Amino acid sequence: MKLRMGLIRKKANWSLEQFDSYWQHQHGPLAARAPKLREYWQNRVTDRLQRGIDFARGPWDFDGFSQLWLGDSEQADSAFADGEFAAALVADEAHFLGDLHIVTAQQDVVIPLPEKSERERLFKRMSILKRLPGTTEDDFRREWKTHGDLVRQMPGVSAYRQHVVLARERLKGHPCSYAELPMDGIVELWFKDTETLEAAFYSPNGRNTMAHAKTFLVEITAFHVDERRIV
């Protein structure tokens, strides 16, 4: 399946409460009409602490991440590019969003998620990764796979998914270059709570994992999010 992710910022004059309510109750049902949509999740950002990692943050400051898993990619691309659905979506996004970037990603499930009842109790962190200058895209993907094996050895990690960025739209509907939207991957990590997260990264295996991260990453921009499923 194709994963389409929206990296979003609310309008400056909207409160976080107004933004979140509109995103869930008005925009959510509209976006849920996308053809070939298998799953749709919204991730509301609640803080931007780096917690347990010693990395520079990138320039990104988002209020939410949307995730849409789509079946037929050709039909999905067409639906988001033109037609009544696309026009309605763009008009609604202009109503409540101040900024919107789109990335298309390939997902790798490194540590599977637990059952729904347990998942709902977990602390979730999403992070945007940027590779070191001089590190190629192929180098990044190879090292990130090794990195996933190291994360498996960290204590207390409930689930872990990697999303390699394949295509970028700094302005929705307009494909752009890597230089215009320099992000290589997006991470999803779940823990029991913040204490478990910090203990995982400060453990010997956690320190080893982050030492490896410094060999191929220059930035990690972390966000704590509350997730909810729309479809």
Beta strands, then each sheet from edge to edge (+ up, - down):
strand 1: 2-10
strand 2: 37-47
strand 3: 64-70
strand 4: 97-111
strand 5: 123-131
strand 6: 157-169
strand 7: 185-191
strand 8: 217-229
sheet 1: 1+ 3- 2+ 8- 5+ 7- 6+ 4- 1+
end
